Amino acid sequence: MTHDAPQPRSQDLVPLMQAHSRAEAAVVLSLLQSAGIPSYLDGRLLMDEFALSQALLGLKSEISVHPSDIERAHLLLEEARETGRDLKARDPEG
């Protein structure tokens, strides 16, 4: 079920990153959502996986958050990158 939440004005959001693929956008949005950080793809709040899949059909992929969440979002993404590097370093085939 999709909820029609009020959409923020673009000036109410700050860009977090540009995703280079639909897969990257899906992972980042899922990570932010699991941490309780409302995230927006091209200014649209994605309330469920159906909304996410529909939004990812487009070509744009700017992920934004509220200004009050930007620092926490950056920290979360950096932690995820570090975890990925650690896992790759431990992989004997990596």
A tleap script that builds the chain and sets N, CA, C and O, in Angstrom:
source leaprc.protein.ff14SB
mol = sequence {
  NMET THR HIE ASP ALA PRO GLN PRO ARG SER
  GLN ASP LEU VAL PRO LEU MET GLN ALA HIE
  SER ARG ALA GLU ALA ALA VAL VAL LEU SER
  LEU LEU GLN SER ALA GLY ILE PRO SER TYR
  LEU ASP GLY ARG LEU LEU MET ASP GLU PHE
  ALA LEU SER GLN ALA LEU LEU GLY LEU LYS
  SER GLU ILE SER VAL HIE PRO SER ASP ILE
  GLU ARG ALA HIE LEU LEU LEU GLU GLU ALA
  ARG GLU THR GLY ARG ASP LEU LYS ALA ARG
  ASP PRO GLU CGLY
}
set mol.1.N position { 0.843 -1.178 0.000 }
set mol.1.CA position { 0.000 0.000 0.000 }
set mol.1.C position { 0.886 1.237 0.000 }
set mol.1.O position { 1.781 1.358 0.837 }
set mol.2.N position { 0.656 2.125 -0.897 }
set mol.2.CA position { 1.426 3.362 -0.981 }
set mol.2.C position { 0.653 4.470 -0.297 }
set mol.2.O position { -0.548 4.631 -0.511 }
set mol.3.N position { 1.356 5.236 0.530 }
set mol.3.CA position { 0.743 6.355 1.221 }
set mol.3.C position { 1.084 7.632 0.480 }
set mol.3.O position { 2.203 7.786 -0.011 }
set mol.4.N position { 0.146 8.535 0.395 }
set mol.4.CA position { 0.395 9.824 -0.246 }
set mol.4.C position { 0.874 10.814 0.798 }
set mol.4.O position { 0.109 11.653 1.273 }
set mol.5.N position { 2.149 10.708 1.151 }
set mol.5.CA position { 2.734 11.621 2.129 }
set mol.5.C position { 3.018 12.944 1.446 }
set mol.5.O position { 3.328 12.975 0.255 }
set mol.6.N position { 2.915 14.033 2.184 }
set mol.6.CA position { 3.245 15.319 1.584 }
set mol.6.C position { 4.705 15.321 1.136 }
set mol.6.O position { 5.595 14.908 1.879 }
set mol.7.N position { 4.929 15.778 -0.055 }
set mol.7.CA position { 6.284 15.825 -0.587 }
set mol.7.C position { 6.937 17.138 -0.185 }
set mol.7.O position { 6.300 18.190 -0.233 }
set mol.8.N position { 8.204 17.081 0.210 }
set mol.8.CA position { 8.885 18.320 0.606 }
set mol.8.C position { 9.192 19.163 -0.617 }
set mol.8.O position { 9.280 18.657 -1.736 }
set mol.9.N position { 9.353 20.444 -0.387 }
set mol.9.CA position { 9.821 21.315 -1.463 }
set mol.9.C position { 11.299 21.031 -1.651 }
set mol.9.O position { 11.985 20.667 -0.696 }
set mol.10.N position { 11.795 21.192 -2.856 }
set mol.10.CA position { 13.198 20.867 -3.131 }
set mol.10.C position { 14.149 21.669 -2.249 }
set mol.10.O position { 15.238 21.191 -1.931 }
set mol.11.N position { 13.761 22.873 -1.848 }
set mol.11.CA position { 14.654 23.660 -0.996 }
set mol.11.C position { 14.687 23.118 0.430 }
set mol.11.O position { 15.525 23.535 1.228 }
set mol.12.N position { 13.778 22.186 0.762 }
set mol.12.CA position { 13.770 21.574 2.086 }
set mol.12.C position { 14.698 20.366 2.164 }
set mol.12.O position { 14.853 19.780 3.235 }
set mol.13.N position { 15.316 19.984 1.051 }
set mol.13.CA position { 16.174 18.809 0.998 }
set mol.13.C position { 17.595 19.202 0.623 }
set mol.13.O position { 17.831 20.244 0.012 }
set mol.14.N position { 18.531 18.348 1.002 }
set mol.14.CA position { 19.916 18.549 0.579 }
set mol.14.C position { 20.374 17.278 -0.132 }
set mol.14.O position { 20.062 16.169 0.303 }
set mol.15.N position { 21.114 17.444 -1.224 }
set mol.15.CA position { 21.587 16.264 -1.944 }
set mol.15.C position { 22.598 15.484 -1.102 }
set mol.15.O position { 23.489 16.063 -0.480 }
set mol.16.N position { 22.446 14.191 -1.095 }
set mol.16.CA position { 23.379 13.311 -0.403 }
set mol.16.C position { 24.389 12.741 -1.397 }
set mol.16.O position { 25.592 12.730 -1.137 }
set mol.17.N position { 23.889 12.271 -2.530 }
set mol.17.CA position { 24.773 11.666 -3.530 }
set mol.17.C position { 24.031 11.444 -4.838 }
set mol.17.O position { 22.803 11.510 -4.896 }
set mol.18.N position { 24.792 11.184 -5.874 }
set mol.18.CA position { 24.249 10.740 -7.151 }
set mol.18.C position { 24.525 9.250 -7.251 }
set mol.18.O position { 25.679 8.833 -7.155 }
set mol.19.N position { 23.508 8.449 -7.440 }
set mol.19.CA position { 23.701 7.017 -7.643 }
set mol.19.C position { 24.074 6.786 -9.103 }
set mol.19.O position { 23.524 7.426 -9.999 }
set mol.20.N position { 25.001 5.879 -9.334 }
set mol.20.CA position { 25.476 5.611 -10.688 }
set mol.20.C position { 24.712 4.487 -11.371 }
set mol.20.O position { 24.920 4.209 -12.552 }
set mol.21.N position { 23.820 3.840 -10.615 }
set mol.21.CA position { 23.005 2.765 -11.192 }
set mol.21.C position { 21.749 2.601 -10.361 }
set mol.21.O position { 21.659 3.109 -9.243 }
set mol.22.N position { 20.785 1.891 -10.910 }
set mol.22.CA position { 19.568 1.609 -10.157 }
set mol.22.C position { 19.880 0.749 -8.943 }
set mol.22.O position { 19.297 0.934 -7.875 }
set mol.23.N position { 20.802 -0.193 -9.111 }
set mol.23.CA position { 21.161 -1.073 -7.993 }
set mol.23.C position { 21.782 -0.273 -6.847 }
set mol.23.O position { 21.450 -0.488 -5.681 }
set mol.24.N position { 22.679 0.644 -7.185 }
set mol.24.CA position { 23.305 1.470 -6.151 }
set mol.24.C position { 22.251 2.311 -5.432 }
set mol.24.O position { 22.270 2.416 -4.205 }
set mol.25.N position { 21.342 2.902 -6.183 }
set mol.25.CA position { 20.280 3.711 -5.573 }
set mol.25.C position { 19.426 2.861 -4.642 }
set mol.25.O position { 19.093 3.298 -3.540 }
set mol.26.N position { 19.070 1.661 -5.067 }
set mol.26.CA position { 18.236 0.786 -4.249 }
set mol.26.C position { 18.931 0.417 -2.948 }
set mol.26.O position { 18.303 0.402 -1.889 }
set mol.27.N position { 20.233 0.119 -3.021 }
set mol.27.CA position { 20.980 -0.249 -1.820 }
set mol.27.C position { 21.078 0.938 -0.867 }
set mol.27.O position { 20.837 0.789 0.331 }
set mol.28.N position { 21.425 2.101 -1.378 }
set mol.28.CA position { 21.579 3.285 -0.527 }
set mol.28.C position { 20.243 3.670 0.107 }
set mol.28.O position { 20.184 3.951 1.304 }
set mol.29.N position { 19.181 3.684 -0.681 }
set mol.29.CA position { 17.869 4.040 -0.135 }
set mol.29.C position { 17.426 3.045 0.924 }
set mol.29.O position { 16.849 3.438 1.938 }
set mol.30.N position { 17.688 1.766 0.703 }
set mol.30.CA position { 17.329 0.741 1.679 }
set mol.30.C position { 18.128 0.909 2.972 }
set mol.30.O position { 17.582 0.773 4.067 }
set mol.31.N position { 19.413 1.203 2.840 }
set mol.31.CA position { 20.266 1.417 4.000 }
set mol.31.C position { 19.771 2.609 4.822 }
set mol.31.O position { 19.664 2.524 6.046 }
set mol.32.N position { 19.471 3.712 4.149 }
set mol.32.CA position { 18.976 4.901 4.841 }
set mol.32.C position { 17.639 4.620 5.521 }
set mol.32.O position { 17.430 4.993 6.675 }
set mol.33.N position { 16.743 3.964 4.800 }
set mol.33.CA position { 15.424 3.670 5.346 }
set mol.33.C position { 15.534 2.767 6.575 }
set mol.33.O position { 14.818 2.962 7.557 }
set mol.34.N position { 16.434 1.774 6.519 }
set mol.34.CA position { 16.582 0.863 7.661 }
set mol.34.C position { 17.137 1.580 8.894 }
set mol.34.O position { 16.934 1.128 10.021 }
set mol.35.N position { 17.837 2.698 8.677 }
set mol.35.CA position { 18.364 3.494 9.788 }
set mol.35.C position { 17.373 4.558 10.237 }
set mol.35.O position { 17.680 5.354 11.123 }
set mol.36.N position { 16.196 4.580 9.639 }
set mol.36.CA position { 15.178 5.555 10.020 }
set mol.36.C position { 15.391 6.936 9.433 }
set mol.36.O position { 14.861 7.921 9.948 }
set mol.37.N position { 16.167 7.016 8.354 }
set mol.37.CA position { 16.424 8.303 7.705 }
set mol.37.C position { 15.536 8.404 6.471 }
set mol.37.O position { 15.754 7.669 5.508 }
set mol.38.N position { 14.548 9.286 6.468 }
set mol.38.CA position { 13.718 9.449 5.270 }
set mol.38.C position { 14.600 9.876 4.098 }
set mol.38.O position { 15.358 10.841 4.201 }
set mol.39.N position { 14.498 9.162 3.001 }
set mol.39.CA position { 15.331 9.470 1.844 }
set mol.39.C position { 14.444 9.690 0.634 }
set mol.39.O position { 13.336 9.160 0.544 }
set mol.40.N position { 14.947 10.471 -0.275 }
set mol.40.CA position { 14.171 10.912 -1.427 }
set mol.40.C position { 14.975 10.667 -2.695 }
set mol.40.O position { 16.172 10.952 -2.752 }
set mol.41.N position { 14.318 10.149 -3.685 }
set mol.41.CA position { 14.935 9.959 -4.988 }
set mol.41.C position { 14.315 10.992 -5.904 }
set mol.41.O position { 13.116 10.948 -6.181 }
set mol.42.N position { 15.125 11.916 -6.372 }
set mol.42.CA position { 14.658 13.018 -7.206 }
set mol.42.C position { 13.496 13.767 -6.555 }
set mol.42.O position { 12.535 14.159 -7.217 }
set mol.43.N position { 13.613 13.957 -5.225 }
set mol.43.CA position { 12.629 14.743 -4.484 }
set mol.43.C position { 11.375 13.998 -4.072 }
set mol.43.O position { 10.460 14.602 -3.513 }
set mol.44.N position { 11.309 12.698 -4.336 }
set mol.44.CA position { 10.113 11.916 -3.989 }
set mol.44.C position { 10.419 10.995 -2.826 }
set mol.44.O position { 11.384 10.232 -2.866 }
set mol.45.N position { 9.591 11.064 -1.781 }
set mol.45.CA position { 9.710 10.151 -0.653 }
set mol.45.C position { 9.225 8.788 -1.104 }
set mol.45.O position { 8.154 8.665 -1.699 }
set mol.46.N position { 10.014 7.770 -0.820 }
set mol.46.CA position { 9.653 6.418 -1.244 }
set mol.46.C position { 9.191 5.637 -0.020 }
set mol.46.O position { 9.988 5.305 0.858 }
set mol.47.N position { 7.902 5.351 0.027 }
set mol.47.CA position { 7.305 4.743 1.203 }
set mol.47.C position { 7.350 3.218 1.188 }
set mol.47.O position { 7.209 2.595 2.240 }
set mol.48.N position { 7.541 2.607 0.030 }
set mol.48.CA position { 7.568 1.154 -0.033 }
set mol.48.C position { 8.375 0.708 -1.249 }
set mol.48.O position { 8.809 1.533 -2.053 }
set mol.49.N position { 8.573 -0.601 -1.377 }
set mol.49.CA position { 9.404 -1.114 -2.461 }
set mol.49.C position { 8.774 -0.891 -3.833 }
set mol.49.O position { 9.498 -0.722 -4.815 }
set mol.50.N position { 7.460 -0.887 -3.925 }
set mol.50.CA position { 6.818 -0.626 -5.212 }
set mol.50.C position { 7.127 0.795 -5.673 }
set mol.50.O position { 7.462 1.021 -6.836 }
set mol.51.N position { 7.010 1.753 -4.746 }
set mol.51.CA position { 7.323 3.141 -5.099 }
set mol.51.C position { 8.786 3.260 -5.514 }
set mol.51.O position { 9.109 3.980 -6.459 }
set mol.52.N position { 9.664 2.560 -4.814 }
set mol.52.CA position { 11.085 2.577 -5.167 }
set mol.52.C position { 11.298 2.020 -6.567 }
set mol.52.O position { 12.010 2.620 -7.372 }
set mol.53.N position { 10.686 0.874 -6.863 }
set mol.53.CA position { 10.894 0.272 -8.184 }
set mol.53.C position { 10.350 1.164 -9.289 }
set mol.53.O position { 10.941 1.238 -10.367 }
set mol.54.N position { 9.251 1.833 -9.047 }
set mol.54.CA position { 8.691 2.743 -10.051 }
set mol.54.C position { 9.596 3.958 -10.258 }
set mol.54.O position { 9.813 4.388 -11.390 }
set mol.55.N position { 10.121 4.507 -9.164 }
set mol.55.CA position { 10.989 5.682 -9.267 }
set mol.55.C position { 12.294 5.350 -9.977 }
set mol.55.O position { 12.843 6.185 -10.696 }
set mol.56.N position { 12.788 4.143 -9.780 }
set mol.56.CA position { 14.061 3.751 -10.380 }
set mol.56.C position { 13.961 3.491 -11.872 }
set mol.56.O position { 14.980 3.269 -12.526 }
set mol.57.N position { 12.762 3.513 -12.424 }
set mol.57.CA position { 12.620 3.356 -13.865 }
set mol.57.C position { 13.113 4.578 -14.622 }
set mol.57.O position { 13.441 4.495 -15.805 }
set mol.58.N position { 13.165 5.710 -13.935 }
set mol.58.CA position { 13.640 6.938 -14.559 }
set mol.58.C position { 15.156 6.960 -14.659 }
set mol.58.O position { 15.835 6.076 -14.138 }
set mol.59.N position { 15.673 7.963 -15.322 }
set mol.59.CA position { 17.113 8.067 -15.532 }
set mol.59.C position { 17.819 8.831 -14.420 }
set mol.59.O position { 19.003 8.607 -14.170 }
set mol.60.N position { 17.109 9.722 -13.755 }
set mol.60.CA position { 17.729 10.511 -12.692 }
set mol.60.C position { 17.902 9.653 -11.448 }
set mol.60.O position { 17.136 8.719 -11.208 }
set mol.61.N position { 18.911 9.983 -10.668 }
set mol.61.CA position { 19.134 9.188 -9.468 }
set mol.61.C position { 19.799 9.994 -8.353 }
set mol.61.O position { 20.725 9.508 -7.704 }
set mol.62.N position { 19.332 11.219 -8.128 }
set mol.62.CA position { 19.866 12.008 -7.021 }
set mol.62.C position { 19.132 11.623 -5.741 }
set mol.62.O position { 17.904 11.669 -5.672 }
set mol.63.N position { 19.905 11.246 -4.740 }
set mol.63.CA position { 19.345 10.880 -3.444 }
set mol.63.C position { 19.531 12.057 -2.502 }
set mol.63.O position { 20.632 12.591 -2.364 }
set mol.64.N position { 18.441 12.454 -1.856 }
set mol.64.CA position { 18.453 13.607 -0.956 }
set mol.64.C position { 17.866 13.219 0.393 }
set mol.64.O position { 17.139 12.234 0.519 }
set mol.65.N position { 18.201 14.015 1.387 }
set mol.65.CA position { 17.666 13.833 2.740 }
set mol.65.C position { 17.355 15.210 3.316 }
set mol.65.O position { 17.717 16.231 2.733 }
set mol.66.N position { 16.690 15.229 4.452 }
set mol.66.CA position { 16.457 16.488 5.151 }
set mol.66.C position { 17.787 17.002 5.688 }
set mol.66.O position { 18.661 16.203 6.025 }
set mol.67.N position { 17.959 18.314 5.773 }
set mol.67.CA position { 19.213 18.870 6.303 }
set mol.67.C position { 19.584 18.322 7.679 }
set mol.67.O position { 20.764 18.135 7.974 }
set mol.68.N position { 18.590 18.066 8.517 }
set mol.68.CA position { 18.877 17.556 9.866 }
set mol.68.C position { 19.421 16.126 9.851 }
set mol.68.O position { 19.966 15.668 10.855 }
set mol.69.N position { 19.283 15.416 8.732 }
set mol.69.CA position { 19.747 14.031 8.625 }
set mol.69.C position { 21.037 13.881 7.826 }
set mol.69.O position { 21.577 12.777 7.742 }
set mol.70.N position { 21.544 14.961 7.239 }
set mol.70.CA position { 22.656 14.829 6.297 }
set mol.70.C position { 23.927 14.274 6.954 }
set mol.70.O position { 24.588 13.411 6.376 }
set mol.71.N position { 24.269 14.748 8.128 }
set mol.71.CA position { 25.491 14.267 8.772 }
set mol.71.C position { 25.394 12.785 9.107 }
set mol.71.O position { 26.328 12.021 8.863 }
set mol.72.N position { 24.267 12.389 9.663 }
set mol.72.CA position { 24.064 10.975 10.008 }
set mol.72.C position { 24.063 10.108 8.760 }
set mol.72.O position { 24.595 8.998 8.781 }
set mol.73.N position { 23.474 10.595 7.674 }
set mol.73.CA position { 23.442 9.837 6.422 }
set mol.73.C position { 24.854 9.649 5.863 }
set mol.73.O position { 25.205 8.557 5.415 }
set mol.74.N position { 25.662 10.710 5.888 }
set mol.74.CA position { 27.050 10.592 5.417 }
set mol.74.C position { 27.832 9.585 6.261 }
set mol.74.O position { 28.589 8.778 5.721 }
set mol.75.N position { 27.652 9.630 7.576 }
set mol.75.CA position { 28.343 8.687 8.460 }
set mol.75.C position { 27.917 7.256 8.178 }
set mol.75.O position { 28.750 6.350 8.148 }
set mol.76.N position { 26.638 7.053 7.973 }
set mol.76.CA position { 26.116 5.722 7.682 }
set mol.76.C position { 26.697 5.174 6.381 }
set mol.76.O position { 27.091 4.010 6.321 }
set mol.77.N position { 26.753 6.001 5.345 }
set mol.77.CA position { 27.316 5.559 4.071 }
set mol.77.C position { 28.808 5.277 4.185 }
set mol.77.O position { 29.301 4.322 3.585 }
set mol.78.N position { 29.529 6.089 4.941 }
set mol.78.CA position { 30.965 5.851 5.129 }
set mol.78.C position { 31.201 4.540 5.878 }
set mol.78.O position { 32.104 3.780 5.529 }
set mol.79.N position { 30.391 4.275 6.907 }
set mol.79.CA position { 30.506 3.008 7.643 }
set mol.79.C position { 30.249 1.825 6.713 }
set mol.79.O position { 30.942 0.810 6.791 }
set mol.80.N position { 29.265 1.952 5.841 }
set mol.80.CA position { 28.954 0.875 4.898 }
set mol.80.C position { 30.113 0.662 3.922 }
set mol.80.O position { 30.451 -0.478 3.604 }
set mol.81.N position { 30.720 1.748 3.448 }
set mol.81.CA position { 31.876 1.620 2.543 }
set mol.81.C position { 33.035 0.922 3.248 }
set mol.81.O position { 33.674 0.043 2.672 }
set mol.82.N position { 33.308 1.314 4.499 }
set mol.82.CA position { 34.398 0.697 5.262 }
set mol.82.C position { 34.133 -0.793 5.477 }
set mol.82.O position { 35.042 -1.612 5.345 }
set mol.83.N position { 32.893 -1.142 5.807 }
set mol.83.CA position { 32.534 -2.544 5.994 }
set mol.83.C position { 32.766 -3.317 4.703 }
set mol.83.O position { 33.284 -4.434 4.726 }
set mol.84.N position { 32.386 -2.725 3.587 }
set mol.84.CA position { 32.608 -3.373 2.291 }
set mol.84.C position { 34.084 -3.578 2.010 }
set mol.84.O position { 34.477 -4.631 1.508 }
set mol.85.N position { 34.910 -2.585 2.325 }
set mol.85.CA position { 36.364 -2.720 2.128 }
set mol.85.C position { 36.919 -3.824 3.021 }
set mol.85.O position { 37.746 -4.621 2.579 }
set mol.86.N position { 36.467 -3.877 4.279 }
set mol.86.CA position { 36.941 -4.903 5.202 }
set mol.86.C position { 36.580 -6.291 4.700 }
set mol.86.O position { 37.401 -7.207 4.749 }
set mol.87.N position { 35.358 -6.448 4.220 }
set mol.87.CA position { 34.928 -7.752 3.717 }
set mol.87.C position { 35.729 -8.156 2.481 }
set mol.87.O position { 36.107 -9.318 2.335 }
set mol.88.N position { 35.983 -7.209 1.605 }
set mol.88.CA position { 36.751 -7.501 0.395 }
set mol.88.C position { 38.187 -7.889 0.753 }
set mol.88.O position { 38.752 -8.797 0.143 }
set mol.89.N position { 38.776 -7.208 1.735 }
set mol.89.CA position { 40.137 -7.509 2.152 }
set mol.89.C position { 40.243 -8.911 2.760 }
set mol.89.O position { 41.289 -9.551 2.652 }
set mol.90.N position { 39.198 -9.382 3.383 }
set mol.90.CA position { 39.202 -10.725 4.006 }
set mol.90.C position { 38.909 -11.829 3.013 }
set mol.90.O position { 39.162 -12.998 3.301 }
set mol.91.N position { 38.378 -11.480 1.840 }
set mol.91.CA position { 38.001 -12.476 0.842 }
set mol.91.C position { 39.263 -12.985 0.141 }
set mol.91.O position { 39.955 -12.203 -0.511 }
set mol.92.N position { 39.573 -14.271 0.262 }
set mol.92.CA position { 40.786 -14.789 -0.366 }
set mol.92.C position { 40.767 -14.705 -1.889 }
set mol.92.O position { 41.818 -14.735 -2.530 }
set mol.93.N position { 39.582 -14.601 -2.459 }
set mol.93.CA position { 39.475 -14.497 -3.910 }
set mol.93.C position { 39.321 -13.066 -4.375 }
set mol.93.O position { 39.323 -12.809 -5.579 }
set mol.94.N position { 39.184 -12.109 -3.437 }
set mol.94.CA position { 38.916 -10.708 -3.780 }
set mol.94.C position { 40.148 -9.973 -4.037 }
set mol.94.O position { 40.105 -8.781 -4.340 }
savepdb mol mol.pdb
quit
